[in-house]
């Protein structure tokens, strides 16, 4: 039985995908084969030797010790795109909230209840204080054209906005999904300078921390509206507040409020609702569970943040999976050991990502001696070696 440890509440539709005959689900295993979680922080956890994979039911993986996992040959999965529609819809709502003082108007209207029959007249008299601008005809800059950015771009274009996208690492798949009328900018500066609205959809890393800062804000249009449904640390809050105070920034909508942003006029704090829909939680749980099962049973890797994508159709024979440092002479050492034990390779896949390489090897044998795996695991630079029985 393979043990799946859950560190957060995971939607039942995802958990029900694990066949009861093969998997045991619980939250207090000492020796789990895999961990399934959402926002639980693993940074202070000991990683048991039994652990083979970690799956985050969501896109962000800041709560997972990626480097430590890599060193131990543990594959870390996330679920990009599973919550993209939910975030896209909230981004559009954020644009509307920032362009017209809808929230302020609603709060003011609630105060009129004691006025009784006078309410309709008071509404007509006071509504001018909550006016704003329309989205149609305005320019939206989207920083990051991944799953969410592409969806936002296409919806914004359908609303009559001019859309400029910036993403130097856009994939072919995402590029194909973009509406042809969307303009791609070669520089982030070129995008920011033209925009009436700016929305951020990039991961948090050293290069993107405080991406929106005083220098970037200074090159924006007066009255720009900024939306952040990616990560709070992408924006320098002190610089943002200073931009609001001098009316450079008309509004900041963030899904990641902190104490310094609360109560600041011009800031719309949303309590991290980006993926908080029933559908999103179900989609993330199902996707994470399927990725774990495919890896544990077949060695296939999809949507890993620390290992390369590696997918190979499964034969009925024994499969060997090996992770190693991406250095010369590794494959030849592995194949030499197999040859010494007269094990013939019927199919092989080798992929690499940054400093990690990953191998899937199908053999002609029905059983593989464990000492073969042990010899391979002992090669300097090998992070993990596992035998997957034939089906």
VMD Tcl script that draws the C-alpha trace (Angstrom):
set ca {
  {0.00 0.00 0.00}
  {1.22 3.48 -0.87}
  {0.70 6.06 1.87}
  {-0.52 9.56 1.01}
  {-0.21 12.06 3.87}
  {-2.47 15.11 3.77}
  {-1.23 18.22 5.58}
  {-4.34 20.29 4.79}
  {-7.98 19.56 4.15}
  {-8.11 18.30 0.55}
  {-11.31 18.16 -1.45}
  {-12.85 14.69 -1.33}
  {-13.22 14.43 -5.10}
  {-9.44 14.50 -5.34}
  {-8.91 11.97 -2.56}
  {-11.52 9.62 -3.98}
  {-9.37 9.27 -7.09}
  {-6.84 7.16 -5.15}
  {-7.87 3.48 -5.49}
  {-8.46 2.01 -2.03}
  {-6.72 -1.20 -3.03}
  {-3.43 0.62 -3.67}
  {-3.47 3.72 -1.46}
  {-3.94 4.64 2.16}
  {-4.83 8.26 2.98}
  {-4.11 9.87 6.36}
  {-2.66 12.93 8.08}
  {-0.30 11.37 10.62}
  {1.91 8.87 8.79}
  {5.51 8.57 9.94}
  {6.69 7.13 6.62}
  {4.52 8.53 3.81}
  {5.28 7.81 0.18}
  {3.84 11.18 -0.83}
  {2.48 14.37 0.73}
  {-0.57 16.23 -0.54}
  {-1.08 19.75 0.79}
  {-2.27 23.28 0.12}
  {-0.80 26.08 2.25}
  {0.77 24.14 5.15}
  {4.41 25.17 5.65}
  {6.85 22.28 5.34}
  {9.98 24.33 5.96}
  {10.45 23.11 9.54}
  {9.54 19.50 8.74}
  {11.93 16.61 8.63}
  {11.62 14.92 5.25}
  {11.33 11.16 5.85}
  {13.42 8.81 3.74}
  {10.23 7.19 2.50}
  {9.01 10.41 0.86}
  {9.05 10.28 -2.93}
  {6.84 13.21 -3.95}
  {5.04 16.31 -2.70}
  {2.00 17.71 -4.50}
  {0.64 21.19 -3.87}
  {-3.05 21.57 -4.71}
  {-2.43 25.06 -6.06}
  {0.18 26.97 -8.02}
  {2.41 28.58 -5.39}
  {5.06 26.43 -3.69}
  {6.69 28.93 -1.31}
  {5.58 26.72 1.59}
  {7.65 23.79 0.36}
  {11.45 23.44 0.85}
  {12.23 22.92 -2.83}
  {16.01 22.69 -2.54}
  {15.90 20.14 0.27}
  {13.41 18.07 -1.68}
  {15.61 18.14 -4.77}
  {18.67 17.04 -2.82}
  {16.73 14.02 -1.57}
  {15.31 13.18 -5.00}
  {11.77 14.18 -3.99}
  {9.64 15.44 -6.88}
  {7.54 18.53 -6.10}
  {4.37 19.03 -8.11}
  {1.98 21.95 -8.37}
  {-1.24 22.42 -10.30}
  {-0.86 25.38 -12.68}
  {-4.04 26.24 -14.50}
  {-6.37 24.30 -12.20}
  {-7.47 27.51 -10.49}
  {-6.83 29.83 -13.43}
  {-10.47 30.49 -14.24}
  {-11.29 31.38 -10.64}
  {-8.42 33.88 -10.46}
  {-9.27 35.29 -13.89}
  {-12.83 36.07 -12.79}
  {-11.61 37.80 -9.61}
  {-9.10 39.85 -11.62}
  {-11.92 41.14 -13.81}
  {-13.94 41.91 -10.67}
  {-10.90 43.75 -9.29}
  {-10.68 45.86 -12.42}
  {-14.32 46.86 -12.03}
  {-13.88 47.57 -8.33}
  {-10.89 49.79 -9.09}
  {-12.49 51.68 -11.95}
  {-15.73 52.56 -10.15}
  {-16.13 52.93 -6.38}
  {-18.58 50.07 -6.18}
  {-17.50 48.96 -2.70}
  {-17.66 52.50 -1.33}
  {-21.06 53.04 -2.88}
  {-22.44 49.85 -1.38}
  {-21.10 50.73 2.08}
  {-22.64 54.23 1.82}
  {-26.00 52.87 0.67}
  {-26.14 50.59 3.70}
  {-25.98 53.66 5.98}
  {-29.20 55.06 4.49}
  {-31.52 52.44 5.98}
  {-32.75 54.72 8.83}
  {-33.91 57.29 6.23}
  {-36.88 55.15 5.19}
  {-38.87 56.67 2.30}
  {-36.12 59.24 1.68}
  {-33.66 56.56 0.50}
  {-34.41 56.75 -3.27}
  {-33.99 60.53 -3.32}
  {-30.81 60.36 -1.23}
  {-29.38 57.70 -3.57}
  {-29.94 59.91 -6.59}
  {-28.42 62.89 -4.81}
  {-25.35 61.09 -3.49}
  {-24.43 58.69 -6.30}
  {-22.13 61.20 -8.01}
  {-19.55 60.67 -5.28}
  {-19.03 57.10 -6.49}
  {-18.54 57.58 -10.22}
  {-15.60 56.30 -12.18}
  {-14.34 55.19 -15.58}
  {-15.23 52.43 -18.02}
  {-12.92 49.60 -19.02}
  {-13.74 49.88 -22.71}
  {-11.04 51.74 -24.62}
  {-8.52 51.60 -21.76}
  {-5.11 49.91 -21.99}
  {-4.36 46.90 -19.82}
  {-0.78 45.72 -19.30}
  {-0.50 42.09 -18.26}
  {2.84 41.14 -16.73}
  {3.10 37.37 -17.13}
  {1.28 35.40 -19.82}
  {0.84 32.04 -18.17}
  {-2.44 30.22 -17.62}
  {-4.09 33.10 -15.75}
  {-2.53 35.95 -17.73}
  {-3.71 34.50 -21.04}
  {-7.28 34.10 -19.77}
  {-7.33 37.66 -18.41}
  {-5.91 38.99 -21.68}
  {-8.60 37.37 -23.80}
  {-11.47 38.49 -21.56}
  {-10.14 42.05 -21.36}
  {-9.87 42.17 -25.13}
  {-13.49 41.02 -25.44}
  {-14.49 43.89 -23.13}
  {-13.05 46.36 -25.61}
  {-9.74 47.03 -23.87}
  {-6.39 47.36 -25.60}
  {-4.22 44.62 -24.14}
  {-0.43 44.64 -23.96}
  {1.31 41.54 -22.65}
  {4.85 41.15 -21.39}
  {6.41 37.74 -20.78}
  {9.90 36.91 -22.09}
  {9.34 33.25 -21.21}
  {5.91 32.68 -22.73}
  {5.41 29.10 -23.88}
  {4.24 28.08 -27.33}
  {1.05 26.62 -25.84}
  {0.19 29.87 -24.10}
  {1.05 31.95 -27.16}
  {-1.37 29.89 -29.26}
  {-4.18 30.64 -26.78}
  {-3.75 34.43 -26.99}
  {-6.17 36.45 -29.08}
  {-4.36 37.69 -32.19}
  {-5.17 41.32 -31.41}
  {-3.17 41.28 -28.17}
  {0.12 43.15 -28.45}
  {3.29 41.65 -27.00}
  {5.75 44.12 -25.51}
  {9.48 43.47 -25.64}
  {10.12 45.19 -22.30}
  {8.28 45.52 -19.02}
  {8.98 49.25 -19.07}
  {7.21 49.59 -22.41}
  {4.17 47.84 -21.01}
  {3.95 49.87 -17.82}
  {4.34 53.25 -19.52}
  {1.27 52.74 -21.72}
  {-1.12 51.19 -19.24}
  {-4.24 52.52 -17.56}
  {-4.50 49.19 -15.72}
  {-1.67 46.82 -14.76}
  {-2.17 43.26 -13.56}
  {0.60 40.99 -12.27}
  {0.77 37.26 -13.02}
  {4.39 36.23 -12.43}
  {5.88 33.88 -9.81}
  {7.71 35.24 -6.79}
  {11.48 34.81 -7.00}
  {14.51 36.95 -6.33}
  {14.22 38.60 -9.76}
  {10.55 39.55 -9.26}
  {10.53 40.56 -5.59}
  {9.48 44.24 -5.40}
  {9.02 44.20 -9.15}
  {6.66 47.15 -8.77}
  {8.72 49.76 -6.94}
  {9.31 53.51 -6.94}
  {11.26 53.42 -10.21}
  {8.59 51.40 -12.01}
  {5.77 53.52 -10.60}
  {7.47 56.71 -11.76}
  {7.26 55.60 -15.39}
  {3.52 54.83 -15.21}
  {0.67 57.07 -16.27}
  {-0.88 59.32 -13.65}
  {-3.97 57.63 -12.21}
  {-2.87 54.09 -13.04}
  {-4.70 51.19 -11.40}
  {-2.60 48.20 -10.29}
  {-3.90 44.71 -9.55}
  {-1.95 42.00 -7.76}
  {-3.47 38.52 -7.61}
  {-0.10 36.73 -7.85}
  {2.03 37.34 -4.73}
  {2.10 40.23 -2.29}
  {5.89 40.55 -2.33}
  {5.87 41.48 -6.02}
  {4.96 45.00 -4.94}
  {6.89 47.29 -2.62}
  {4.10 48.42 -0.32}
  {5.84 51.60 0.93}
  {6.53 52.68 -2.66}
  {2.97 51.83 -3.65}
  {1.47 53.86 -0.80}
  {3.74 56.79 -1.70}
  {2.46 56.53 -5.28}
  {-1.13 56.70 -4.05}
  {-0.40 59.69 -1.84}
  {0.96 61.70 -4.75}
  {-1.96 60.50 -6.94}
  {0.29 58.65 -9.36}
  {-1.60 55.48 -8.48}
  {-5.39 55.81 -8.38}
  {-6.04 52.38 -6.89}
  {-4.26 49.22 -5.79}
  {-6.23 45.99 -5.65}
  {-4.42 43.21 -3.83}
  {-5.35 39.68 -2.86}
  {-2.53 39.76 -0.27}
  {-3.24 42.54 2.23}
  {-1.07 43.16 5.25}
  {-1.46 45.55 8.18}
  {0.36 48.34 6.37}
  {-2.17 48.35 3.54}
  {-5.35 48.19 5.61}
  {-7.18 51.47 6.00}
  {-5.16 53.17 3.24}
  {-7.45 55.17 0.91}
  {-7.06 53.85 -2.62}
  {-6.21 50.30 -1.54}
  {-8.81 47.58 -2.04}
  {-7.74 44.62 0.15}
  {-9.23 41.27 -0.83}
  {-8.61 38.41 1.65}
  {-6.80 36.00 -0.67}
  {-9.90 34.85 -2.52}
  {-8.24 34.23 -5.88}
  {-8.71 30.47 -5.92}
  {-11.49 30.30 -3.33}
  {-14.20 28.68 -5.40}
  {-15.68 25.23 -5.05}
  {-14.69 24.42 -8.61}
  {-11.09 25.55 -8.15}
  {-10.53 23.48 -5.03}
  {-11.96 20.42 -6.75}
  {-9.85 20.97 -9.89}
  {-6.64 21.45 -7.90}
  {-7.24 18.37 -5.75}
  {-8.02 16.13 -8.72}
  {-5.04 17.38 -10.72}
  {-2.62 16.97 -7.79}
  {-3.88 13.46 -7.06}
  {-3.61 12.36 -10.68}
  {-0.06 13.68 -10.96}
  {0.96 11.85 -7.79}
  {-0.56 8.57 -8.95}
  {1.05 8.76 -12.38}
  {4.43 9.37 -10.79}
  {4.20 6.76 -8.04}
  {2.88 4.07 -10.38}
  {4.55 4.95 -13.70}
  {7.35 7.38 -12.91}
  {5.85 10.03 -15.21}
  {6.38 13.66 -14.24}
  {4.02 16.47 -15.20}
  {4.01 19.96 -13.68}
  {6.99 19.59 -11.38}
  {8.74 22.71 -10.15}
  {12.08 21.01 -9.50}
  {12.21 18.11 -12.00}
  {11.87 18.09 -15.79}
  {8.71 17.01 -17.55}
  {9.15 13.34 -18.44}
  {6.33 11.18 -19.75}
  {6.74 7.80 -21.47}
  {4.08 5.25 -22.35}
  {4.25 2.27 -20.03}
  {5.01 -1.25 -21.17}
  {4.19 -4.33 -19.10}
  {7.78 -4.88 -17.99}
  {9.78 -3.52 -15.09}
  {10.46 0.23 -15.18}
  {13.44 1.90 -13.55}
  {13.36 5.63 -12.68}
  {16.50 7.54 -11.74}
  {17.14 11.15 -10.77}
  {20.66 12.51 -10.81}
  {22.70 15.67 -10.94}
  {22.87 16.97 -14.49}
  {26.56 16.18 -15.01}
  {28.47 14.24 -17.70}
  {28.84 10.46 -17.83}
  {25.77 9.64 -15.73}
  {23.80 7.76 -18.39}
  {26.79 5.62 -19.38}
  {27.39 4.61 -15.76}
  {23.74 3.63 -15.38}
  {23.59 1.60 -18.59}
  {26.88 -0.12 -17.77}
  {25.44 -1.44 -14.50}
  {22.35 -2.71 -16.31}
  {24.50 -4.42 -18.94}
  {26.63 -6.10 -16.26}
  {23.46 -7.79 -14.99}
  {22.37 -8.67 -18.53}
  {19.35 -6.36 -18.34}
  {18.27 -5.17 -21.77}
  {16.78 -1.69 -22.22}
  {13.63 -1.70 -24.36}
  {12.92 2.04 -24.11}
  {14.55 4.99 -22.42}
  {13.82 8.67 -21.80}
  {16.32 11.20 -20.45}
  {15.31 14.76 -19.62}
  {16.94 17.56 -17.66}
  {15.92 20.77 -15.92}
  {18.58 23.11 -14.59}
  {20.81 20.99 -12.34}
  {18.62 17.87 -12.31}
  {18.35 15.06 -14.86}
  {15.70 12.37 -14.85}
  {15.63 8.98 -16.55}
  {12.82 6.55 -17.28}
  {14.08 3.13 -18.38}
  {11.86 0.26 -19.50}
  {13.52 -3.14 -19.52}
  {12.80 -6.56 -21.01}
  {12.92 -8.28 -17.64}
  {9.97 -9.32 -15.50}
  {11.87 -8.81 -12.26}
  {14.84 -6.64 -11.45}
  {17.17 -7.55 -8.58}
  {17.28 -4.88 -5.90}
  {21.07 -4.95 -5.93}
  {20.94 -3.37 -9.41}
  {19.00 -0.44 -8.05}
  {21.37 -0.22 -5.09}
  {24.42 -0.09 -7.39}
  {22.83 2.71 -9.40}
  {21.82 4.60 -6.25}
  {25.44 4.42 -5.08}
  {26.74 6.29 -8.15}
  {28.00 9.70 -7.09}
  {25.47 12.28 -8.22}
  {22.43 9.98 -8.19}
  {19.62 11.47 -6.08}
  {17.06 8.69 -6.32}
  {16.57 5.29 -7.94}
  {13.37 3.26 -7.84}
  {12.10 0.04 -9.40}
  {8.49 0.07 -10.58}
  {7.10 -3.47 -10.99}
  {5.63 -4.55 -14.29}
  {1.91 -4.21 -14.72}
}
mol new
graphics top color blue
foreach p $ca { graphics top sphere $p radius 0.5 }
foreach p [lrange $ca 0 end-1] q [lrange $ca 1 end] { graphics top cylinder $p $q radius 0.2 }
display resetview
